[in-house]
């Protein structure tokens, strides 16, 4: 299962890292904790069946499209309720009408920071929430935080040195009367020059830190989910997607839940997105890479949900109501 994800990645970083030509619908993305019927970034390659009318180009380009999470079922018109299929079982993709028409021409990837899963508590009827993330990501975060701490300490140290330095202020009235106006202004000008110099150094340092943060985010290791997407039949409707799930057997996630998302590695991402490749020809390789990708994942208990959410109280309420519909 995969019913709630965590996303905070800068779209420009995502665009550069995965060689995407453009971002569509970016104004609808809200970072933080995301559940069904909300918008999540989806990467796919334009092809003649889905995007020919929008992107007038023969060359295959990767597109980041902010889609609604949850596709409508094949017989959607028979239901009054807005049904959203957020997951699709790998084992029956080729059998279900809602998915089998998508597996060869509408494959996509959803790249996230992590996702949430609930484990049954042996001592009670409650389920314990866990956050699942890329283990490589955690190591890089620790290294980057250490670097930021060192840089900030250096900046604070320079500021403190400037504050604590003697300012050559004369305390005796007699001395003030002896020195001319020119001589009295010299220390002030010198100190002002020092402050400007330190301010410039601090600003440069901050720019370097921000640049370093962006580079770190671009070199980050994320979780890549395999998915499918649907194209609207008119301009008023939205692009939608679903996350493919599979058995967690033979992975380190089996202790959390019997199901998990189908993961793509950096190697299998291109294989999956290239719709010139037949689904039946590549699925065995995708499954093999899925096991390898799972080995990099780690998990931890969720202690505070606010850590993962960037929503305001009103946005949280609207999101929950949307989820319950």
C-alpha positions as CSV (number, residue, x, y, z in Angstrom):
1,X,0.0,0.0,0.0
2,X,1.0,3.6,-0.5
3,X,-1.6,6.1,0.7
4,X,0.4,9.1,1.9
5,X,3.7,10.5,0.7
6,X,6.1,13.2,1.7
7,X,7.4,15.7,-0.9
8,X,9.6,18.8,-0.4
9,X,11.9,18.7,-3.5
10,X,12.4,21.9,-5.5
11,X,10.9,21.5,-8.9
12,X,13.9,23.2,-10.6
13,X,16.2,20.7,-8.9
14,X,13.9,17.8,-10.1
15,X,13.9,19.3,-13.6
16,X,17.7,19.4,-13.8
17,X,18.4,16.1,-12.0
18,X,16.2,14.1,-14.3
19,X,16.7,16.0,-17.5
20,X,13.1,17.3,-17.9
21,X,12.3,19.9,-20.5
22,X,9.5,21.7,-18.7
23,X,7.2,21.8,-15.7
24,X,3.4,21.9,-16.2
25,X,0.8,22.9,-13.6
26,X,3.5,23.8,-11.1
27,X,1.3,26.4,-9.3
28,X,-0.9,23.6,-8.0
29,X,1.8,21.8,-6.0
30,X,1.8,22.2,-2.2
31,X,4.8,20.6,-0.6
32,X,4.7,18.5,2.5
33,X,2.5,15.5,3.3
34,X,0.3,14.5,0.3
35,X,-2.6,12.1,0.2
36,X,-5.1,11.1,-2.5
37,X,-6.8,13.6,-4.7
38,X,-4.1,16.1,-4.1
39,X,-1.4,17.1,-6.6
40,X,1.9,15.3,-6.9
41,X,4.8,15.8,-9.5
42,X,4.8,13.1,-12.1
43,X,7.5,12.5,-14.7
44,X,6.8,11.0,-18.1
45,X,7.9,11.2,-21.7
46,X,5.7,12.8,-24.3
47,X,4.4,10.4,-26.9
48,X,2.0,10.5,-29.8
49,X,-1.0,9.0,-27.9
50,X,-1.0,11.4,-25.0
51,X,0.8,14.7,-25.6
52,X,0.9,15.3,-29.4
53,X,-1.7,18.0,-29.2
54,X,0.1,19.9,-26.4
55,X,3.8,19.4,-27.3
56,X,4.3,19.8,-31.0
57,X,7.6,18.0,-31.2
58,X,8.8,14.6,-32.6
59,X,11.6,14.4,-30.1
60,X,10.8,12.5,-26.9
61,X,11.1,14.9,-23.9
62,X,10.7,14.2,-20.2
63,X,7.9,16.4,-18.7
64,X,7.2,17.1,-15.1
65,X,3.4,17.4,-14.8
66,X,1.7,18.1,-11.5
67,X,-1.1,15.6,-11.6
68,X,-4.0,14.6,-9.3
69,X,-3.1,11.4,-7.3
70,X,-5.8,8.8,-8.1
71,X,-7.0,7.8,-11.6
72,X,-10.7,7.2,-12.3
73,X,-11.7,3.6,-13.0
74,X,-12.6,2.3,-16.4
75,X,-16.3,2.3,-15.6
76,X,-16.1,5.6,-13.8
77,X,-19.2,7.0,-15.5
78,X,-21.4,4.5,-13.7
79,X,-20.7,6.0,-10.3
80,X,-21.9,9.3,-8.9
81,X,-19.0,9.4,-6.4
82,X,-15.5,10.6,-7.4
83,X,-13.6,7.3,-7.2
84,X,-9.8,7.6,-7.2
85,X,-7.6,4.6,-7.6
86,X,-4.3,5.7,-5.9
87,X,-2.7,2.3,-6.1
88,X,-2.6,-0.4,-8.9
89,X,-1.5,-4.0,-8.1
90,X,1.4,-5.1,-10.2
91,X,0.1,-8.7,-10.3
92,X,-3.1,-7.7,-12.1
93,X,-2.1,-4.7,-14.2
94,X,-2.5,-6.7,-17.4
95,X,-5.9,-7.9,-16.4
96,X,-7.7,-4.8,-15.1
97,X,-9.3,-2.6,-17.8
98,X,-8.4,0.5,-15.9
99,X,-4.7,-0.3,-16.1
100,X,-4.0,-2.6,-19.0
101,X,-4.7,0.2,-21.6
102,X,-2.0,2.3,-19.8
103,X,0.9,-0.1,-19.2
104,X,2.5,0.3,-22.7
105,X,1.9,4.0,-23.5
106,X,1.2,5.8,-20.2
107,X,4.0,4.9,-17.8
108,X,5.3,7.5,-15.4
109,X,7.5,8.0,-12.3
110,X,6.7,9.8,-9.1
111,X,9.8,11.0,-7.2
112,X,9.4,11.7,-3.5
113,X,11.3,12.2,-0.3
114,X,9.5,9.3,1.4
115,X,6.2,7.7,2.2
116,X,4.2,6.5,5.2
117,X,3.0,3.0,6.2
118,X,1.2,1.7,9.2
119,X,2.2,-1.4,11.1
120,X,0.0,-3.4,13.4
121,X,0.9,-3.1,17.0
122,X,1.2,-6.6,18.7
123,X,0.2,-5.2,22.1
124,X,-2.9,-3.3,21.0
125,X,-5.4,-2.8,18.1
126,X,-3.7,0.4,17.1
127,X,-1.5,0.8,14.1
128,X,1.9,2.5,14.3
129,X,2.8,5.0,11.5
130,X,6.3,4.6,10.0
131,X,8.1,7.0,7.7
132,X,10.1,5.2,4.9
133,X,12.9,7.0,3.2
134,X,16.1,6.5,1.2
135,X,18.9,5.5,3.6
136,X,21.5,7.2,1.4
137,X,19.5,10.4,1.7
138,X,19.7,10.4,5.5
139,X,23.5,10.1,5.4
140,X,23.9,13.0,3.1
141,X,21.5,15.1,5.2
142,X,23.7,14.6,8.3
143,X,26.8,15.6,6.3
144,X,25.1,18.7,4.9
145,X,23.8,19.7,8.4
146,X,27.3,19.4,9.8
147,X,28.7,21.7,7.1
148,X,25.9,24.3,7.6
149,X,26.6,24.2,11.3
150,X,30.3,24.9,10.8
151,X,29.6,27.7,8.4
152,X,27.1,29.4,10.7
153,X,29.5,29.1,13.6
154,X,32.2,30.8,11.6
155,X,29.8,33.6,10.7
156,X,28.7,34.1,14.3
157,X,32.3,34.1,15.4
158,X,33.3,36.9,13.0
159,X,30.3,39.0,14.1
160,X,31.2,38.5,17.8
161,X,34.8,39.4,17.2
162,X,33.7,42.6,15.5
163,X,31.4,43.5,18.4
164,X,34.0,42.7,21.1
165,X,36.8,44.7,19.4
166,X,37.7,48.1,21.1
167,X,36.2,50.9,19.2
168,X,38.9,53.5,20.2
169,X,36.2,55.6,22.0
170,X,37.7,58.3,24.1
171,X,36.3,58.5,27.6
172,X,37.9,61.7,28.8
173,X,36.7,65.1,27.8
174,X,40.2,66.5,27.7
175,X,41.2,64.0,24.9
176,X,38.2,64.9,22.9
177,X,39.1,68.5,23.0
178,X,42.7,67.9,21.9
179,X,41.9,65.8,18.8
180,X,40.7,67.5,15.7
181,X,37.5,66.6,13.9
182,X,39.5,64.8,11.2
183,X,41.4,62.7,13.8
184,X,38.2,61.8,15.7
185,X,36.4,60.7,12.6
186,X,39.2,58.3,11.4
187,X,38.5,55.5,13.9
188,X,34.8,55.6,13.0
189,X,35.5,55.4,9.3
190,X,37.9,52.5,9.9
191,X,35.3,50.6,12.0
192,X,32.6,51.3,9.4
193,X,34.9,49.9,6.7
194,X,35.5,46.8,8.9
195,X,31.7,46.3,9.3
196,X,31.1,46.6,5.6
197,X,33.9,44.1,4.9
198,X,32.4,41.6,7.4
199,X,28.9,42.1,6.1
200,X,30.1,41.4,2.6
201,X,31.9,38.2,3.9
202,X,28.7,37.1,5.7
203,X,26.6,37.7,2.6
204,X,29.0,35.8,0.4
205,X,29.1,33.0,3.0
206,X,25.3,32.8,3.0
207,X,25.2,32.7,-0.8
208,X,27.7,29.8,-0.8
209,X,25.6,28.0,1.8
210,X,22.4,28.4,-0.3
211,X,24.2,27.3,-3.4
212,X,25.6,24.3,-1.5
213,X,22.1,23.4,-0.3
214,X,20.8,23.4,-3.9
215,X,23.8,21.3,-5.1
216,X,23.2,18.9,-2.2
217,X,19.5,18.6,-3.0
218,X,20.4,17.9,-6.7
219,X,22.8,15.1,-5.6
220,X,20.2,13.7,-3.2
221,X,18.9,10.2,-3.3
222,X,15.2,10.1,-3.5
223,X,12.6,7.3,-3.8
224,X,11.4,6.7,-7.3
225,X,7.9,5.2,-7.6
226,X,6.7,3.4,-10.8
227,X,3.2,4.6,-11.8
228,X,0.7,5.1,-14.6
229,X,-1.1,8.2,-15.7
230,X,-4.2,9.2,-17.6
231,X,-4.8,12.1,-20.0
232,X,-8.0,14.1,-19.8
233,X,-10.4,14.0,-22.7
234,X,-11.1,17.8,-22.4
235,X,-9.4,20.9,-21.1
236,X,-11.6,21.1,-18.0
237,X,-10.3,17.8,-16.6
238,X,-7.0,17.0,-15.0
239,X,-4.1,14.7,-15.6
240,X,-4.2,11.9,-13.0
241,X,-1.8,9.2,-11.8
242,X,-1.6,6.0,-9.7
243,X,1.2,4.3,-7.9
244,X,2.0,0.7,-8.7
245,X,2.3,-1.6,-5.7
246,X,3.7,-5.1,-5.3
247,X,4.5,-7.7,-2.6
248,X,7.2,-6.7,-0.1
249,X,8.4,-10.2,0.1
250,X,12.2,-10.5,-0.2
251,X,12.7,-6.9,0.8
252,X,13.5,-5.1,4.1
253,X,10.0,-3.7,4.1
254,X,8.3,-7.0,4.8
255,X,8.3,-6.3,8.5
256,X,6.3,-3.1,8.1
257,X,3.6,-4.2,5.5
258,X,3.0,-7.0,3.1
259,X,2.7,-4.5,0.2
260,X,5.0,-1.7,-1.0
261,X,5.3,0.6,-4.0
262,X,7.1,-0.7,-7.1
263,X,10.4,1.1,-6.9
264,X,12.6,2.2,-9.8
265,X,16.3,2.7,-9.6
266,X,18.3,5.3,-11.5
267,X,19.1,2.5,-13.9
268,X,15.6,1.3,-14.5
269,X,14.0,4.8,-14.6
270,X,14.8,5.4,-18.3
271,X,13.8,1.8,-19.2
272,X,10.4,2.4,-17.6
273,X,9.7,5.8,-19.0
274,X,10.7,4.9,-22.6
275,X,7.3,3.7,-24.0
276,X,9.0,2.3,-27.1
277,X,9.8,-0.6,-24.7
278,X,7.1,-3.1,-24.4
279,X,5.8,-3.6,-20.9
280,X,6.2,-7.4,-21.2
281,X,9.8,-7.0,-22.3
282,X,11.0,-4.9,-19.4
283,X,8.9,-5.9,-16.4
284,X,11.3,-8.7,-15.3
285,X,14.2,-6.2,-15.2
286,X,12.0,-3.7,-13.4
287,X,11.2,-6.2,-10.7
288,X,14.9,-7.1,-10.3
289,X,15.9,-3.4,-9.9
290,X,13.0,-3.0,-7.4
291,X,14.6,-5.4,-5.0
292,X,17.9,-3.5,-5.2
293,X,16.2,-0.2,-4.7
294,X,14.3,-1.5,-1.6
295,X,17.6,-2.5,0.0
296,X,18.5,1.2,0.3
297,X,15.4,2.1,2.2
298,X,15.1,2.7,5.9
299,X,12.2,3.4,8.2
300,X,11.5,5.1,11.5
301,X,8.4,5.7,13.7
302,X,6.5,8.9,13.2
303,X,6.8,10.9,16.4
304,X,5.3,14.2,15.2
305,X,3.2,14.6,12.0
306,X,3.9,18.4,11.9
307,X,7.5,17.6,10.9
308,X,6.2,16.3,7.6
309,X,3.5,18.9,6.9
310,X,3.8,22.4,5.4
311,X,0.1,23.0,5.4
312,X,-1.7,25.7,7.4
313,X,-4.6,24.6,9.6
314,X,-7.2,25.5,7.0
315,X,-5.3,23.6,4.2
316,X,-5.0,20.6,6.5
317,X,-8.7,20.6,7.0
318,X,-9.4,21.0,3.3
319,X,-7.0,18.2,2.5
320,X,-8.6,15.8,5.1
321,X,-12.1,16.6,3.7
322,X,-10.9,15.9,0.2
323,X,-9.4,12.6,1.3
324,X,-12.6,11.5,3.0
325,X,-14.8,12.2,-0.1
